[in-house]
Amino acid sequence: MNRYFLEVSYHGGGFAGFQVQKNAITVQGEVEQAFATFFRRPVELTGSSRTDAGVHALQNYFHFDWEGEIDPKGIYNLNAILPGAIVIKGLTLMHNGAHSRFDAVSREYKYFLYGRKNPFLDDRALYYPYTIDLRKMQEAAGRVMGHTDFSSFSKRNTQVKTFNCRIERSEWRWEGDCLVYNVLGNRFLRGMVRGLVATMLQVGRGKMDLEGFEGVIASKDNTRADFAVGGHGLFLVGVNYPAGYFGIGR
């Protein structure tokens, strides 16, 4: 039995999320169906990083076990079957103990906002035509790195053993016409990035001061955080593994 990693990229607008769900169209469900159609064999995929409905990914991974070897040229056929919003970018043979979720050392996300109406950004960034104090938002972003317990920014009904995350980068910056929140950490909770963005925007608009923002984090109470930004502005930029990790396949 061989273990493979599958690298995927997708526009999340038409999906109910990353992980397979009953009676819903998901990224995992579409990829598993493509395998079943082309190879005429079922496959069970394990995802690296779950993304919510509407959230996009420039890079995400699945791993799966397969009897025999798969010709990498089969990616062309799988992509021909998949909807246009999903692309398989790579297939890598790994050692049998490799795990796309547990072996990842960090994930990087970006949330995009724009202030001037632009139809070409409408499905990939949040239209936010308000005056904001970027200096205060930048300071709030910096304070995020001083904390590890992000209970306040986790949506309800999530099944995790710990709310602790190690954040290595947290900053706002301009990329073209978009103001972007960039965050890198070892793990993220359900809704966490959107919660951070929406709450920092309250700081930027003067509706919350920096001490109040720190108070939201310290409270460990998700009713005090704001989650009211859409998933369409959020991108999983990449999933990172230890150096040399992809060079240890058999």
Buried (B, 14 or more C-beta within 10 A) or exposed (E): EBBBBBBBBBBBBBBBBBBBBEEEBBBBBBBBBBBEEBBEEEBEBBBBBBBBBBBBBBBBBBBBEBEEEBEEEBBEBBBEBBBEBBBBBBBBBBEEEBEBBEBBEBBBBBBBBBBEEEEEBEBBBBBBEEEBEEEBBBBBBEBBBEBEBBBBBBBEEEEEEEBBBEBEEBBBEEEEBBBBBBBBBBBBBBBBBBBBBBBBBBBBBEEBEBEBBBBBBEEBEBEBBBBEBBBBBBBBBBBBBEEEBBEEBE
